Amino acid sequence: MRNDFYAAFDTATIDAGRQHEDDYRTPFQVDRDRIIHTSAFRALQSKTQVFLSGEYDFYRTRLTHSIEVAQIGRSICERLKHTSDLLDESNFIDSDLVEAACLAHDIGHPPFGHAGERTLNRVMRPWGGFEGNAQTLRLLTRTIFSRQGSGMNPTRGLIDGVLKYKTLYAELDDPENHFLYTDQESYLDFVLDGQAFPAELPPGDTRDHCRSIECQVMDWADDTAYSLNDVTDGVNAGFITLGKVERWAEENALGGTSAETIEKLLRVIREDRVEILMGRKIGNFIAGCDLKIDPGFLGEQTRRHQYQLQVNAEIAAESKLYKKLAFELVFRSQQLQQLDKKADFVLRRLFDVLAEYYILPDSPKADHYQLLSAAQEKQIFAADSESARARLVCDFLARMTDSAATRVYKRLFDPDFGSIGDLVG
Protein backbone atom coordinates (compact mmCIF):
# COMPACT_ATOMS: atom_id res chain seq x y z
CA MET A 1 0.00 0.00 0.00
CA ARG A 2 1.33 3.40 -0.95
CA ASN A 3 2.19 5.63 2.01
CA ASP A 4 3.56 9.12 1.33
CA PHE A 5 4.02 9.77 5.03
CA TYR A 6 7.50 8.20 4.85
CA ALA A 7 10.53 8.69 2.63
CA ALA A 8 13.97 7.11 2.22
CA PHE A 9 15.17 9.25 5.16
CA ASP A 10 12.84 7.32 7.50
CA THR A 11 13.66 3.82 6.25
CA ALA A 12 17.45 4.36 6.15
CA THR A 13 19.55 2.09 8.37
CA ILE A 14 22.94 2.58 9.97
CA ASP A 15 24.47 -0.13 7.76
CA ALA A 16 22.93 0.18 4.29
CA GLY A 17 24.91 -2.85 3.13
CA ARG A 18 22.87 -5.16 5.34
CA GLN A 19 19.53 -4.28 3.74
CA HIS A 20 17.89 -6.83 1.43
CA GLU A 21 16.47 -4.98 -1.55
CA ASP A 22 14.39 -7.97 -2.71
CA ASP A 23 12.60 -8.44 0.64
CA TYR A 24 8.84 -8.72 0.20
CA ARG A 25 8.34 -6.92 3.50
CA THR A 26 8.51 -3.21 4.16
CA PRO A 27 11.53 -1.99 6.18
CA PHE A 28 9.27 -1.43 9.18
CA GLN A 29 7.88 -4.96 8.95
CA VAL A 30 11.47 -6.22 8.96
CA ASP A 31 12.07 -4.19 12.12
CA ARG A 32 9.06 -5.74 13.82
CA ASP A 33 9.83 -9.29 12.73
CA ARG A 34 13.45 -9.11 13.87
CA ILE A 35 12.39 -7.96 17.34
CA ILE A 36 9.89 -10.80 17.76
CA HIS A 37 12.49 -13.43 16.93
CA THR A 38 15.10 -12.33 19.47
CA SER A 39 15.96 -13.89 22.80
CA ALA A 40 15.77 -10.40 24.34
CA PHE A 41 12.09 -10.23 23.46
CA ARG A 42 11.38 -13.76 24.68
CA ALA A 43 13.16 -13.01 27.97
CA LEU A 44 10.44 -10.47 28.80
CA GLN A 45 8.13 -13.39 29.69
CA SER A 46 10.19 -13.82 32.87
CA LYS A 47 10.80 -10.19 33.80
CA THR A 48 8.77 -8.26 36.35
CA GLN A 49 6.06 -5.86 35.29
CA VAL A 50 4.51 -5.19 38.72
CA PHE A 51 4.62 -8.54 40.49
CA LEU A 52 7.52 -10.98 40.22
CA SER A 53 7.15 -13.16 37.13
CA GLY A 54 5.80 -16.62 37.81
CA GLU A 55 4.14 -15.64 41.08
CA TYR A 56 0.67 -16.19 39.59
CA ASP A 57 -0.34 -17.16 36.07
CA PHE A 58 -2.66 -14.23 35.43
CA TYR A 59 -0.37 -11.33 36.37
CA ARG A 60 1.22 -9.39 33.57
CA THR A 61 4.87 -9.81 32.77
CA ARG A 62 6.99 -7.47 30.65
CA LEU A 63 6.14 -9.67 27.66
CA THR A 64 2.36 -9.60 28.02
CA HIS A 65 2.57 -5.88 28.78
CA SER A 66 4.58 -5.27 25.59
CA ILE A 67 2.07 -7.25 23.52
CA GLU A 68 -0.79 -5.20 24.99
CA VAL A 69 1.07 -1.95 24.29
CA ALA A 70 1.62 -3.07 20.69
CA GLN A 71 -2.10 -3.79 20.21
CA ILE A 72 -3.05 -0.42 21.64
CA GLY A 73 -0.45 1.33 19.48
CA ARG A 74 -1.74 -0.30 16.30
CA SER A 75 -5.30 0.59 17.22
CA ILE A 76 -4.38 4.25 17.76
CA CYS A 77 -2.78 4.31 14.30
CA GLU A 78 -5.85 2.81 12.66
CA ARG A 79 -8.22 5.16 14.44
CA LEU A 80 -6.19 8.24 13.55
CA LYS A 81 -6.02 7.08 9.94
CA HIS A 82 -9.81 6.97 9.76
CA THR A 83 -10.68 9.98 11.91
CA SER A 84 -7.98 12.62 11.47
CA ASP A 85 -8.36 15.19 8.69
CA LEU A 86 -4.54 15.28 8.52
CA LEU A 87 -4.26 11.66 7.31
CA ASP A 88 -5.74 9.62 4.49
CA GLU A 89 -5.37 6.30 2.65
CA SER A 90 -2.03 7.29 1.11
CA ASN A 91 -0.65 9.34 4.00
CA PHE A 92 -0.80 7.67 7.42
CA ILE A 93 1.21 6.62 10.47
CA ASP A 94 2.62 3.16 9.79
CA SER A 95 1.15 0.71 12.29
CA ASP A 96 3.96 -1.81 11.68
CA LEU A 97 6.52 0.79 12.74
CA VAL A 98 4.50 1.70 15.83
CA GLU A 99 4.05 -1.98 16.67
CA ALA A 100 7.82 -2.51 16.38
CA ALA A 101 8.48 0.43 18.72
CA CYS A 102 5.91 -0.89 21.20
CA LEU A 103 7.29 -4.44 21.17
CA ALA A 104 10.83 -3.11 21.62
CA HIS A 105 10.19 -0.39 24.19
CA ASP A 106 10.96 -2.57 27.22
CA ILE A 107 13.54 -5.05 25.91
CA GLY A 108 16.32 -3.13 27.65
CA HIS A 109 14.73 -3.43 31.07
CA PRO A 110 16.68 -5.56 33.57
CA PRO A 111 15.30 -8.17 35.98
CA PHE A 112 13.13 -7.06 38.91
CA GLY A 113 11.47 -4.12 37.15
CA HIS A 114 12.27 -0.53 38.04
CA ALA A 115 13.99 -1.65 41.23
CA GLY A 116 16.55 -3.49 39.12
CA GLU A 117 16.94 -0.46 36.86
CA ARG A 118 17.68 1.81 39.83
CA THR A 119 20.21 -0.65 41.25
CA LEU A 120 22.13 -1.03 38.00
CA ASN A 121 22.23 2.74 37.57
CA ARG A 122 23.73 3.14 41.04
CA VAL A 123 26.42 0.49 40.61
CA MET A 124 27.26 1.74 37.07
CA ARG A 125 27.68 5.41 38.05
CA PRO A 126 31.50 5.27 37.76
CA TRP A 127 31.10 3.95 34.21
CA GLY A 128 28.21 5.93 32.70
CA GLY A 129 25.08 4.74 34.50
CA PHE A 130 22.26 2.44 33.41
CA GLU A 131 18.90 3.39 31.89
CA GLY A 132 16.28 1.03 30.49
CA ASN A 133 15.56 3.14 27.41
CA ALA A 134 19.26 3.57 26.67
CA GLN A 135 19.74 -0.18 27.08
CA THR A 136 16.94 -0.79 24.58
CA LEU A 137 18.82 1.38 22.10
CA ARG A 138 22.02 -0.54 22.87
CA LEU A 139 20.29 -3.84 22.14
CA LEU A 140 18.78 -2.63 18.88
CA THR A 141 22.00 -1.08 17.60
CA ARG A 142 24.80 -3.15 19.14
CA THR A 143 24.12 -6.39 20.94
CA ILE A 144 21.04 -8.29 19.70
CA PHE A 145 23.01 -9.71 16.77
CA SER A 146 26.46 -8.99 18.14
CA ARG A 147 28.39 -10.86 15.43
CA GLN A 148 27.51 -8.15 12.93
CA GLY A 149 28.40 -5.49 15.48
CA SER A 150 25.46 -3.27 14.58
CA GLY A 151 22.61 -5.01 16.36
CA MET A 152 19.57 -5.70 14.23
CA ASN A 153 20.37 -2.75 11.93
CA PRO A 154 17.11 -0.91 12.67
CA THR A 155 15.64 1.83 10.53
CA ARG A 156 15.96 5.47 11.52
CA GLY A 157 12.19 5.43 12.09
CA LEU A 158 12.42 2.63 14.67
CA ILE A 159 15.41 4.09 16.51
CA ASP A 160 13.57 7.40 16.77
CA GLY A 161 10.38 5.55 17.72
CA VAL A 162 11.94 4.13 20.90
CA LEU A 163 14.10 7.18 21.65
CA LYS A 164 12.05 8.80 24.42
CA TYR A 165 15.13 10.56 25.82
CA LYS A 166 17.65 12.52 23.80
CA THR A 167 20.15 13.72 26.41
CA LEU A 168 23.50 12.01 26.98
CA TYR A 169 24.60 10.90 30.45
CA ALA A 170 27.62 13.20 30.30
CA GLU A 171 25.38 16.22 29.71
CA LEU A 172 23.59 15.72 33.04
CA ASP A 173 24.73 15.81 36.65
CA ASP A 174 24.50 12.27 38.08
CA PRO A 175 21.05 11.51 36.60
CA GLU A 176 18.76 8.86 38.07
CA ASN A 177 17.06 8.15 34.73
CA HIS A 178 16.00 9.61 31.37
CA PHE A 179 19.31 9.63 29.53
CA LEU A 180 21.29 7.92 26.78
CA TYR A 181 24.72 6.44 27.34
CA THR A 182 27.45 8.86 26.36
CA ASP A 183 28.86 6.43 23.78
CA GLN A 184 25.46 6.40 22.00
CA GLU A 185 26.02 9.88 20.62
CA SER A 186 26.58 8.49 17.11
CA TYR A 187 23.10 6.90 17.09
CA LEU A 188 21.53 10.12 18.28
CA ASP A 189 23.46 11.90 15.54
CA PHE A 190 22.10 9.38 13.01
CA VAL A 191 18.52 10.04 14.11
CA LEU A 192 19.08 13.82 13.93
CA ASP A 193 20.87 13.53 10.57
CA GLY A 194 23.85 15.37 11.97
CA GLN A 195 21.90 18.41 13.16
CA ALA A 196 22.63 20.02 16.50
CA PHE A 197 19.81 20.73 18.90
CA PRO A 198 18.76 24.39 18.79
CA ALA A 199 19.50 26.56 21.81
CA GLU A 200 15.87 26.43 22.95
CA LEU A 201 16.24 22.65 23.47
CA PRO A 202 18.90 22.32 26.19
CA PRO A 203 19.79 18.94 27.73
CA GLY A 204 17.01 17.52 29.89
CA ASP A 205 13.23 17.30 29.83
CA THR A 206 12.75 20.06 27.26
CA ARG A 207 14.82 18.17 24.70
CA ASP A 208 13.04 14.93 25.52
CA HIS A 209 9.79 16.43 24.22
CA CYS A 210 11.32 16.34 20.73
CA ARG A 211 9.72 13.00 19.83
CA SER A 212 8.54 11.48 16.57
CA ILE A 213 4.81 10.86 16.24
CA GLU A 214 5.44 7.10 16.46
CA CYS A 215 7.29 7.59 19.75
CA GLN A 216 4.40 9.67 21.06
CA VAL A 217 1.89 6.97 20.08
CA MET A 218 4.05 4.29 21.70
CA ASP A 219 4.35 6.35 24.88
CA TRP A 220 0.60 6.91 25.19
CA ALA A 221 -0.07 3.23 24.42
CA ASP A 222 2.36 2.39 27.25
CA ASP A 223 0.64 4.85 29.59
CA THR A 224 -2.75 3.41 28.66
CA ALA A 225 -1.66 -0.17 29.28
CA TYR A 226 0.05 0.26 32.61
CA SER A 227 -2.25 2.90 34.12
CA LEU A 228 -5.27 0.65 33.57
CA ASN A 229 -3.73 -2.80 33.87
CA ASP A 230 -1.67 -2.08 36.98
CA VAL A 231 -4.94 -1.26 38.73
CA THR A 232 -6.50 -4.52 37.49
CA ASP A 233 -3.54 -6.58 38.67
CA GLY A 234 -3.47 -4.67 41.94
CA VAL A 235 -7.11 -5.55 42.60
CA ASN A 236 -6.61 -9.20 41.62
CA ALA A 237 -3.57 -9.43 43.90
CA GLY A 238 -5.44 -7.96 46.86
CA PHE A 239 -3.38 -4.76 47.11
CA ILE A 240 -6.23 -2.53 45.95
CA THR A 241 -9.28 -3.17 48.10
CA LEU A 242 -12.47 -1.30 48.86
CA GLY A 243 -11.23 -0.11 52.22
CA LYS A 244 -7.81 0.98 50.94
CA VAL A 245 -9.29 2.88 47.99
CA GLU A 246 -11.84 4.63 50.21
CA ARG A 247 -9.13 5.72 52.66
CA TRP A 248 -6.86 6.79 49.81
CA ALA A 249 -9.61 8.91 48.22
CA GLU A 250 -10.35 10.54 51.57
CA GLU A 251 -6.68 11.29 52.27
CA ASN A 252 -6.28 12.87 48.83
CA ALA A 253 -9.49 14.92 49.20
CA LEU A 254 -10.68 13.97 45.73
CA GLY A 255 -13.48 15.93 44.17
CA GLY A 256 -15.19 16.48 40.86
CA THR A 257 -14.35 14.09 38.03
CA SER A 258 -11.64 12.35 40.07
CA ALA A 259 -14.13 11.48 42.81
CA GLU A 260 -16.57 10.14 40.21
CA THR A 261 -13.83 7.98 38.67
CA ILE A 262 -12.96 6.46 42.03
CA GLU A 263 -16.64 5.90 42.89
CA LYS A 264 -17.02 3.94 39.67
CA LEU A 265 -13.92 1.92 40.48
CA LEU A 266 -15.31 1.11 43.93
CA ARG A 267 -18.56 -0.01 42.37
CA VAL A 268 -16.92 -2.43 39.92
CA ILE A 269 -14.68 -3.82 42.68
CA ARG A 270 -17.83 -4.66 44.65
CA GLU A 271 -19.37 -6.24 41.53
CA ASP A 272 -16.16 -8.07 40.56
CA ARG A 273 -16.13 -6.36 37.15
CA VAL A 274 -12.80 -4.50 37.24
CA GLU A 275 -11.38 -6.37 34.25
CA ILE A 276 -14.45 -5.50 32.18
CA LEU A 277 -14.31 -1.82 33.11
CA MET A 278 -10.62 -1.48 32.34
CA GLY A 279 -11.02 -3.31 29.05
CA ARG A 280 -13.62 -0.76 27.98
CA LYS A 281 -11.46 2.10 29.12
CA ILE A 282 -8.66 0.95 26.82
CA GLY A 283 -11.05 1.74 23.98
CA ASN A 284 -11.84 5.12 25.51
CA PHE A 285 -8.15 5.96 25.88
CA ILE A 286 -7.56 5.05 22.22
CA ALA A 287 -10.53 7.14 21.12
CA GLY A 288 -9.23 10.08 23.14
CA CYS A 289 -6.35 10.63 20.68
CA ASP A 290 -6.16 13.20 17.91
CA LEU A 291 -3.46 14.88 15.81
CA LYS A 292 -2.40 18.46 15.36
CA ILE A 293 0.26 19.99 13.16
CA ASP A 294 3.12 21.23 15.32
CA PRO A 295 6.49 20.80 13.55
CA GLY A 296 9.60 20.23 15.64
CA PHE A 297 13.08 21.17 14.55
CA LEU A 298 13.29 17.95 12.47
CA GLY A 299 10.02 18.76 10.73
CA GLU A 300 11.74 19.71 7.50
CA GLN A 301 13.47 16.31 7.28
CA THR A 302 10.51 14.07 8.04
CA ARG A 303 6.77 14.09 8.55
CA ARG A 304 7.36 12.04 11.68
CA HIS A 305 8.28 15.30 13.42
CA GLN A 306 5.50 17.46 11.98
CA TYR A 307 2.72 16.28 14.29
CA GLN A 308 1.82 16.18 17.95
CA LEU A 309 -0.44 13.58 19.50
CA GLN A 310 -3.24 15.25 21.44
CA VAL A 311 -4.89 13.31 24.24
CA ASN A 312 -8.24 14.41 25.61
CA ALA A 313 -7.55 16.34 28.84
CA GLU A 314 -10.09 14.39 30.93
CA ILE A 315 -8.70 11.06 29.76
CA ALA A 316 -5.12 12.18 30.43
CA ALA A 317 -6.17 13.21 33.94
CA GLU A 318 -7.91 9.85 34.48
CA SER A 319 -4.75 8.00 33.43
CA LYS A 320 -2.70 10.10 35.85
CA LEU A 321 -5.16 9.34 38.65
CA TYR A 322 -4.93 5.56 38.09
CA LYS A 323 -1.12 5.73 38.01
CA LYS A 324 -1.09 7.63 41.31
CA LEU A 325 -3.49 5.11 42.86
CA ALA A 326 -1.42 2.12 41.75
CA PHE A 327 1.86 3.73 42.79
CA GLU A 328 0.71 4.55 46.31
CA LEU A 329 -1.31 1.40 47.04
CA VAL A 330 0.75 -1.18 45.15
CA PHE A 331 4.29 -0.02 44.39
CA ARG A 332 4.71 1.74 47.73
CA SER A 333 3.20 -1.15 49.72
CA GLN A 334 5.27 -2.82 52.39
CA GLN A 335 5.30 -6.12 50.50
CA LEU A 336 6.57 -4.74 47.18
CA GLN A 337 9.08 -2.49 48.91
CA GLN A 338 10.49 -5.55 50.65
CA LEU A 339 10.79 -7.33 47.31
CA ASP A 340 12.44 -4.25 45.80
CA LYS A 341 14.96 -4.26 48.64
CA LYS A 342 15.69 -7.93 48.03
CA ALA A 343 16.09 -7.29 44.29
CA ASP A 344 18.55 -4.49 45.05
CA PHE A 345 20.54 -6.76 47.36
CA VAL A 346 20.71 -9.60 44.82
CA LEU A 347 21.80 -7.43 41.89
CA ARG A 348 24.36 -5.48 43.95
CA ARG A 349 26.03 -8.67 45.18
CA LEU A 350 26.08 -10.16 41.69
CA PHE A 351 27.59 -6.98 40.28
CA ASP A 352 30.20 -6.78 43.03
CA VAL A 353 31.50 -10.30 42.49
CA LEU A 354 31.60 -9.85 38.70
CA ALA A 355 33.34 -6.49 39.09
CA GLU A 356 36.02 -8.16 41.20
CA TYR A 357 36.89 -10.59 38.42
CA TYR A 358 36.03 -8.74 35.21
CA ILE A 359 36.04 -4.96 35.69
CA LEU A 360 38.58 -3.85 38.23
CA PRO A 361 41.69 -5.95 37.43
CA ASP A 362 43.98 -4.40 34.83
CA SER A 363 44.45 -7.83 33.34
CA PRO A 364 42.73 -11.18 33.99
CA LYS A 365 44.35 -13.67 36.31
CA ALA A 366 45.33 -17.00 34.79
CA ASP A 367 43.73 -18.91 37.67
CA HIS A 368 40.55 -16.84 38.03
CA TYR A 369 37.16 -18.44 38.61
CA GLN A 370 35.17 -18.59 35.37
CA LEU A 371 31.88 -16.98 36.38
CA LEU A 372 30.74 -16.20 32.83
CA SER A 373 30.77 -18.20 29.63
CA ALA A 374 33.98 -18.51 27.66
CA ALA A 375 32.55 -16.29 24.89
CA GLN A 376 31.53 -13.59 27.37
CA GLU A 377 34.92 -13.68 29.05
CA LYS A 378 36.72 -13.39 25.71
CA GLN A 379 34.68 -10.32 24.81
CA ILE A 380 35.25 -8.68 28.20
CA PHE A 381 39.00 -9.36 28.24
CA ALA A 382 39.28 -7.94 24.71
CA ALA A 383 37.63 -4.66 25.77
CA ASP A 384 39.98 -1.70 25.65
CA SER A 385 38.96 0.04 28.89
CA GLU A 386 37.57 -0.47 32.36
CA SER A 387 34.42 1.36 31.27
CA ALA A 388 33.91 -0.99 28.33
CA ARG A 389 34.35 -4.04 30.60
CA ALA A 390 31.84 -2.62 33.05
CA ARG A 391 29.28 -2.08 30.29
CA LEU A 392 29.64 -5.69 29.14
CA VAL A 393 29.17 -6.98 32.70
CA CYS A 394 26.12 -4.74 32.98
CA ASP A 395 24.80 -6.20 29.70
CA PHE A 396 25.03 -9.68 31.22
CA LEU A 397 23.05 -8.69 34.31
CA ALA A 398 20.48 -6.66 32.37
CA ARG A 399 19.74 -9.61 30.05
CA MET A 400 18.93 -11.85 33.01
CA THR A 401 15.38 -12.80 33.84
CA ASP A 402 14.15 -12.61 37.43
CA SER A 403 14.55 -16.36 37.91
CA ALA A 404 18.01 -16.48 36.29
CA ALA A 405 19.33 -13.71 38.54
CA THR A 406 17.95 -15.48 41.61
CA ARG A 407 19.40 -18.81 40.51
CA VAL A 408 22.90 -17.44 39.86
CA TYR A 409 22.77 -15.62 43.19
CA LYS A 410 21.92 -18.85 45.00
CA ARG A 411 24.63 -20.74 43.15
CA LEU A 412 27.23 -18.19 44.23
CA PHE A 413 26.14 -17.44 47.77
CA ASP A 414 23.80 -20.15 49.10
CA PRO A 415 25.80 -23.08 50.53
CA ASP A 416 22.76 -25.38 50.30
CA PHE A 417 22.16 -24.70 46.60
CA GLY A 418 24.09 -26.63 43.96
CA SER A 419 22.67 -30.00 42.97
CA ILE A 420 22.97 -31.23 39.39
CA GLY A 421 19.46 -29.91 38.75
CA ASP A 422 20.43 -26.49 40.11
CA LEU A 423 23.36 -26.23 37.71
CA VAL A 424 21.19 -26.10 34.58
CA GLY A 425 20.85 -22.52 33.31
JOVENBEL-V553420 format. One record per helix or strand of 3 or more residues. SS is the DSSP state (h for helix, s for strand). FROM is the first residue (numbers start at 1). LEN is the number of residues. If there is no record, write none. Layout:
{{SS/FROM/LEN} {SS/FROM/LEN}}
//
This chain:
{{h/8/4} {h/16/3} {h/27/10} {h/39/8} {h/62/22} {h/95/10} {h/113/11} {h/125/3} {h/132/12} {h/156/7} {h/169/3} {h/182/10} {h/205/4} {h/213/24} {h/242/10} {h/256/15} {h/274/14} {s/289/5} {h/303/3} {s/307/5} {h/313/19} {h/334/25} {h/374/9} {h/386/14} {h/402/12} {h/421/3}}
//
